[in-house]
Amino acid sequence: MSEQAKDRGEMTGAKSLWATLANHGITTVFGYPGGAIMPVYDALTFYPEVRHILTRHEQGAVHAAEGWAKATGEIGVCMATSGPGATNLVTGLADAMLDSVPLLAITGNVARHLMGTDAFQEADITGITMPVTKHNYVVRDVEELPRVITEAIRIARSGRPGPVLVDIPKDIQLAPYAGEIPRPHARPEVPQPAPEAVEQAKALLKSAQRPVLVLGGGSLDAAAELTALAHAWGLPVITTLMGLGAYPASDPLWLGMPGMHGSVAANRAISESDVLVGIGMRFDDRVTGRVSGFAPNASIIHVELDAAEIGKIVRTHVPVRSDARTAALALTEGAERLEIGGWLAQIAEWQGRTVTPEHWGAGYAVKAVCDRLTPDDILSSDVGQHQMLAAQLARFEKPRRWLNSGGLGTMGFGFPAAIGAALAEPGVRSVVIAGDGGFQMTAQELATLKMYDIRNVKICIVNNSFLGMVRQWQELFHEKRYSEVWLGDSNPDFLKLADAYDVPGYRASSAEELPGAIDAWLNDPKSALLEVVVPNEHGVFPMVPAGAALYEMIETEPPRAPNLAGAMDKAAEEANNA
């Protein structure tokens, strides 16, 4: 410990904050300073046991904290100043709320006597974030500050996890603190499932001829128990976008992902099932498609810790309020392996309809990258076509190796999340697949890689010169009126951009170039960027159109017109000649 840390001087509100965080085992905080939180940053110099990562934007800080939390299952912490600093956290807080990410956001605010006067950089951040946090606080008494931080951490971690914000006025940060630093709360016990609900669920399963088990993001910390459950009953297993990794992809019972871009086998199995067990999931609209057509012949068993989610979207025949691990153990006890050979044979036929990308394009490139990942690698994605392709094509053998923005669909999430994961697990390769659109939303975090010499982040940009997912919908449902989705004329040279931050860059523009480029990219001892330039018009299939049921999915890509970019280039050439 440094001499400065030994002599911390008079305890203040700001110092009590860092002492409380350290006492709770918080080792890393992502943030960006400013005037209203300056006393907190001054106090940081006395607490070297807590590492601060200076991102280049507050949105980068909150997404990095999310990446830390998603990779570890532990709380991520970020901080920002008042006004624009605090409001720049809002997107990440909403993202964490929808994806049940344990997060603590700490913001500074103007002094108490200025609050409500429209002072410089004042914002009612607790009012703004009330809908997108589990809870939030304004600290109005310095003696309450450590207790509030302790309580905020408990709330963020307990039950269904989520983000909590603590807003600290500047005079509270500067005020002397005379109290003790509280000890962490013990984690509360999870509710035990009602025995009668468990017995009803077992009885329903025993009667099933076409059962299916669907695992969501709330299942990630019960992977071993859920695998045992599936094997005990012989249940085919589907994992949602947020649940990928909760069940090993190499297991023959795994059918893939359901929903809008889910596998043929998963969507058909749900549609034809007679008993559906959903664990740790909320039946999001991207999973269900048209609700009236979702599992129309099935009795549904819904296992969920958050009681508000049970019966909210789909009819529930057997509600089981419990966490995934406890419920899995209860449902496995006394299990009888089902005789469902005909059902499994039908599923195998559906699995045979999976189309593997064979021609040069985004799918081909994403598969080539995913095929090179090890079971320990962490894969983050941004949001768009590449996200759905990665979810379809990657094969996760363990939980918390797949990080993405599911509920909010936040472009710009992927790269800073990969940085957060890389710092949480420095011995693990942290790979991010991004689009040329989403990457540019948080590309400034290349500076974070350089500043902290982070060497285990591998960035893959799938560059199709479009906002690809929006373009796909415009092609299919808006008669190819491509409105404000073309990026090709203004995209930077991504390799030059990477070089400006001392990040090595590699590029592939064809199937022949790709293997060598991937080798060089992955084998580079530093964090590195790979740009894969792919055709402009391509789609992600299967696809369930808006308003359709899962069984009404478009299984394969329909024929298309000639390449749009070529047509645009030709039109531009003709205009120049004229």
N, C-alpha and C positions, 0 to 999 in steps of 0.2 A: 504494500500500500504506500502511496506517495506521501511525502511530508504534508502536502496540501490536504490530502484526504484525512490524515491523522488529526489535523487541527482544523476542524470544520467551523469553529467559531460558534456564534450564537445561532441557535436553531430558528429558522424562519418557516413561513408557510411553504416557500419554494423548496427549501431543503427537506422539509418533512415529506414533500411529495416524492422526491428521489429516494429518501430513506424507506418510505413505504413500498415503493416499487421494488427496491432491492430486497426488502424483507419478504416479498412475495415471489422471489425467484425470477423476477423480470430481468433479463440480461441485455435485451436489445430494444431500442425504441427508434422508430422512423419519424423524421419530422423536418420542419423548416421554421426558423425563428422569425420574430418580428417584434415590434415595440411592446405590444400588450402581454407578451410572454417572455420578455427579456429577463426578468428576475429568475424565471425557471431555468433558462439557459445559463445564466450566471452561476446558479447553484449547482448545475450539472458538473462544473469543473471540480467540485468537491467530492464527486461520487464516480470515480473511474471504474467501479465495478459494473456500472451500467453503460453499455456502449450505445452511442447515438449515431445513427446513419443519416447523413444530410442528403436527402433526395433533392431533385431539381424542381419539384412541383409538389404541392400538398397532395394532389391526386396520386402521384407516384408513391408518396409515403403511406397513404391508406391502403393502396393495393399491395404494396410490399408487405405491410402488416397482415393483410389477408393471406398473402402467399405463405408467410411464416406460420400463421394459424392453420391453414388448410393442410400444409405439409406435416405439421407436428401434432395437431389436435389440441395444442395449447393456445393460450390467449396471445393475440398480436396487439401491439401498442403503437399508437401514432400520436403526434401532437402538432399543433399549428397555432398561429397567433389569431387575433380577433379578426372580425370583418371578412375580407376576401380570403384570408388564410383558412378561417373556419369554414366558410361556405364552400371552399374547394374540396373539403372532405365529404361533402354531402353525398355525392355519387357513390363513393366507396362505402359509406354507412348504409345507404339503401341497398347496395350490392350485398353487403354482409348480412343485412337483415333478411333478405330473401333467401340467401344460401345458408343461413344458420351458422355464421362464422363468429366465434368468440373474439370480440374486439373491444379494446379500450381506447377511446379518443379523448385527448386532453387538449383543451383550448384555453388560451388566455382571453381576457376581455378587459374593457376599460375599467377604471376604478369604480367602486360602488356609487360614489356620489355623482358620477357622470352617466351612469346607466339610465337610459330612457331620455337622454338629451340629444340624441343623434350626434354624439361625440365622434371624433375622427376614428375611423375604422371600427365603429361599434356596429354590432349586429346581434339580434336576438337569436342566437344560435340554438338555444334550447327550444324556443318556439318553432324554429325552422326544422329542427331534426326530430321533433316529437313523433311524427308518423313513421320515421325510418330508424328508430332505435328501440331496444327493449325498455330502456329507461334513460333519463338524463337528469343532470343536476346543475344548479348554480350554487357554488359554495359561498355562503354569506358570512361565515364565521371561521376564522383561521383554526380554531380548536376543533372544528368539524372536518377539516380537510383530510387527514389520514384515515379517519373513519369512513368518509365518503368514498375514497379511493378503494379501500378494502371492500366495502359493500358493492361498489361498481364491478370489481373483479369477480366477486362471488356471483352477481347477477349475470354477467356476461358468460360465465362458465356453466352455470347450473341449468337444469332442465333442458329445454331446447335452446342451444347457445345463440348468442346474438350480440350486436354492438351496444355499448353503453358510452355516453358522452358525459364528461365532467368539465364544466366551464368555470374557470377560476379568475375572478377579477384581479387586476394588477395589485391593488392595495392589500389583498389577502395574501398574495405571493410574498409581499415585502414585510408583512406583519410578523412580529416575534411569535414563536410557537412554544408553549410551555408544557405540553402534554407528552404522553408516551407514544411510541410507534406501535400500532396494533399488530398482533400476530395474525397470520392468515386464517380465514374461516375454514373449517373442515368442509369438504364437499358434501352437500346434502344427499341422503339416500334417495335412490330412485323409487318411484311407486311400484309395488308388486302388482302384477296383473291379477284381476279378479279370478279366483279359481273356477267359477262357473263359466266365465268367458273362455278360459283356456279349454275347458272340457267341451264347450260348444264348438270351438274351432277344431279340436281333434275329431269330434264326431263328424263334422262336415268334411274334413279331409279324408276320413275313412270311407266316406261314401263317394268320393270323387272318381270320375272316369277320365276327366281331362283337366287335371289341376295345373296351376302355374304359380310360381313364387316370384314376386316382383320386389326388388330391393332398391331403396332410395338412399339419399345422402345420409340419413339417420342411421344407416346400417354399417357405416365404415368402420366403427370401432368394435364390431361384433363379427368380423369376417370368419373367424375360426368356428364360432358357435353356429353361424348361419350355414356354413359349409356342412357341418355335421347334421344340421336339421335337414338340409336338402338331401343328403345321402341317406339319412334314416328313413325318410318317406319315399325317396326316389323322385323328387320333384324337379321338373325342368325350371331353370332359373333365368330371370331377366333382370338386368341392372339398368337403372335409369341413367341419364346423363350425369347426374350428381352421384350416383351410386356405383359408377364404374370402379372396379377394384375391390368391391365388397365381396366378390365371388371370383375365383380364379378363372380367367378366360380359357385356360387349357382344359378345363373340366368338360367332359362330353355333355353334361346337363346344361351348360351355359348357352343361351340363345342369342345374346347380344343386347342391344339397347332398343327400347320401344319408342314410339311416338312419331313426331313429324318427319324425322329422318332416321327412324329406327329400322332394324333389320326386318326382312320379310318374315322370318321365322318368329320373331318376337311379336310383331303386330298380328300375325295370323293366329298365334297361340293364344294371345289375349282375347281375340275376337271369337274364338271357338271354345274357350275354356268353360268348364262348368263350376269350378271353384278357383277363385283367385285370392291369394294371400299377399297383401301389400304391407311391407314392413319398412318403417322409417321413411315414408314418402307422403307427399301431399296431393297426389293426383293432379298435377299441374296441367294446364290446357295443352301444353306441347306434348304431354304424355298421352292424354286421353283422346285428342281429336274431338269430334262432336260427342258430347257427353252421353247423349241419348243412344249413341251407337257403340259406346265403350263396354266391352265384355257383356253383351246384351243377354247372354244365357247363363251368366255366372252368379253364384252367391259369393259375396265379397267379405273377406276377413281383413279388417284394417287394424294393424298394430302400429300405434303412434304415441309418442310421449306427450305431444301437444294435443290436448283434448279438443281444442278449437278446430283442428284439422279433420277430425273424425266425422264423416258424414257431411263435410262442407261442400264437396264437389260431387262425389258419387254416392249412390245408395250403399249403405253398409249394413250387412246382415249380422255380422258378429264384430262389435267394437271391442278392441283390447287396448286399454291405455297402459303402456309400458315402454321402457326402452328396448332396443333391439336385442341386446345380449340377454336380458332377463327373460324376455318372451321366447327367444330361441331355445334357451335351456328348458323352459317349461313345456314348449311344444314338442321338443325332442323326446322328453321322458314318455316312455310307453308307445313310441311311434311304431307303426306297422308299415313295412315297405309295400307300396301299392302295386297291384298287377295292372299295369297300363301300357303293355307292349304295343298295342295298336296306336295309342296316342303318341308314343315316342317315335314310332315309325312314320306317322304323319308329319311330326315335327322335323324328322330327318329329311323328308322330301322337301319341306319348306326351306330348310337350311341349304339344300342343294341349289336353290335359286339365288344364292348370293352371287353378285357380280363383282369380280375382282378387277380393278383398273389395269388394263393391259396396254393402253395407248397413252402417249405423252400428254400430260395435263396435270391439273392440280391433284387429282386423286392418285395418279401414278407417283407424283413427287412425294406426297404425304405418306403413302404406303412405304416408299423406299426409306424415308427417314424413320418411320415407326418400326420398320423391320430391323433397324440397327439398335434399337433401345434394349437395355437390359432390364430385368425385373426391378432392379433398385433405382433406375433412373426416374427422376421426376419429370413429367411432361406437363407443361402449362400451355394453354392456348389462349389466343385472343378470341374475338367473336366474329363469326361469319362462316363462309363455306369451309374454310380450312378447319374450323372448330368441329363442325359436323363430320368432316372427313376423318379427322383424327379420332373422334369418338367412335366412328364406325370401324376404323382400320387398326388402331392400336390395340394391343393385347396386354391387359393389366393383370398381374398375378397377385398383387397385394394392394391393400388400401392406401390411400393418401399419396399415390404416385401420379394422380391426375388432378390438375388444378384448372378450373375454368369458371367463368361467370355464367351461371345457369339461369337463375330467376330474372335478373335484371338485364342480362345480355349487354355488358358494358364493354364497348370498344375501348382499347387502351389498357385493359386489365392485364393482359398476358405477360408483357415484358417486366413490369415492376413486380408482379406476383412471382415470376421466376427468380428475380433478385432476392426477394424475401425468403423464398424456399432455399436458395443457394446459401444464404447466410445462416439459415437455421440448420442446414445439413451441409457443411462445407466439404465433406468427403464424398458427396453424391453429385453426379452430373445433373444439372438442372437445364432442361431443354425447353425452349418455347417455340411454338409454331404460330406465326402471326401473318396477317395479310398486309399488303402495302398500305391500305387505308388505316387500319387499327394501329399498326406500329408507329405511324407518324403522330398519333395522339399522345404518346408518352416516350417518344424517341429520345428526349432530352436525358432520360435516365442512363444513356450510354456514359454520361459523365460520372454517374454513381459507380459504374463498373470500374472506371479509370481511377477515381479518387480512392477507392478502397481496395484496389488491385484484386477484384473478385475474379477468380480464374475458372470457375466451374459452371458458367452460364453459356449455353450454346443457342444462338438465335437463328431461326430459319424463317425467312420472309418468302411467302408464296406470292409472287408478284404477277397478277393478271391485269394490272392497270385499271381495275374496276373496283367499286364497292360491290363485290361479287354477289352476295346474297340478295341485295336489293335489285341488282341487275337481273338475277334469275327470276325473281317475282315479276319484274317488269316484262321480261320476255314471255312468261307463261300466262300472265293474267292482265297485262296492260298493252297487248298488241305490239310489243317491242318498242314502246315509247321510252327510250333510255334517257330519263330525265335526271341530270345532275349526279351521275354515277361514274363518269369517265375521269380517271386520274392520270392517264398515261402522259398527257402533255406537260404535267406539272410535277410528277414524281421526281425526287432527287435521284442522283446516282448513289444507291445505298452503300456501295463499297467505299466511295469517297467520304460519305457521311461517317461510316464506321472508322475509317482511317483518321478522320479529324479528331476522334476520341481515342486514338491509339488502339483500336479494336481490329484485329485481322479480319479481312473479308474475302469471301470466295463466291463464285457465281457458276451456275449451270443453266444453260438455255436449251438443252436437249437431253433425251434419254441416254445418249452416249456419254455426255459430259457428267451426268449426275453421280455415278458411283465414285469417280475420282474426286469430285468436289466434296462429297459427303466424307470420304476418307480424310481428306486434308482438313476439313472443318472439325470433325470429331477428334482427330489426333493432334490438333494444335494445342500446345500446353496452356494457352491463354483462353479466356472467353473469346468467342469468335462469332462472326455473322456469315450466314449462307443465304444468298439470294437465289431463288429458283424462279426463272422467268418462264411462265407457262402461257398457253393460248388464252385469249381474252374471254371467249364465250365457252363456258362449261357449267354444268349444273351438278348438284348433289342429289343423288337418288339412292334408295327409295325416298319418296316425298308424299306426305299426306297434305293435300291442299286445305286451305282454310275452310272450315265448315264441314269438312268431310270426316267420315269415320275411319278408324285405322284400317279396316278391311277394304276401303276405297283408295288406298295408296296407289301412287304411280310408281311401279316397281323399277322401271329402267328409263333412261334418258330418251326423250323423243327425238326424232330427226330435227335438225336445225338448219337455218339459213347459213350462207357463207360468213366467215369471220368478220365481225363488226369492225374491229380495229383496222383490218385491211381496207374495208369500205371507207372508213373515216380518213385513212391516210390517202386513199385515191382521191376522195373529195377535196382534201386539203391541197393536194398536188394540182388538181384541175383549177382550183381557185387561184393558186399562185401563178399558174401559167396564164390565166385570164388577166 
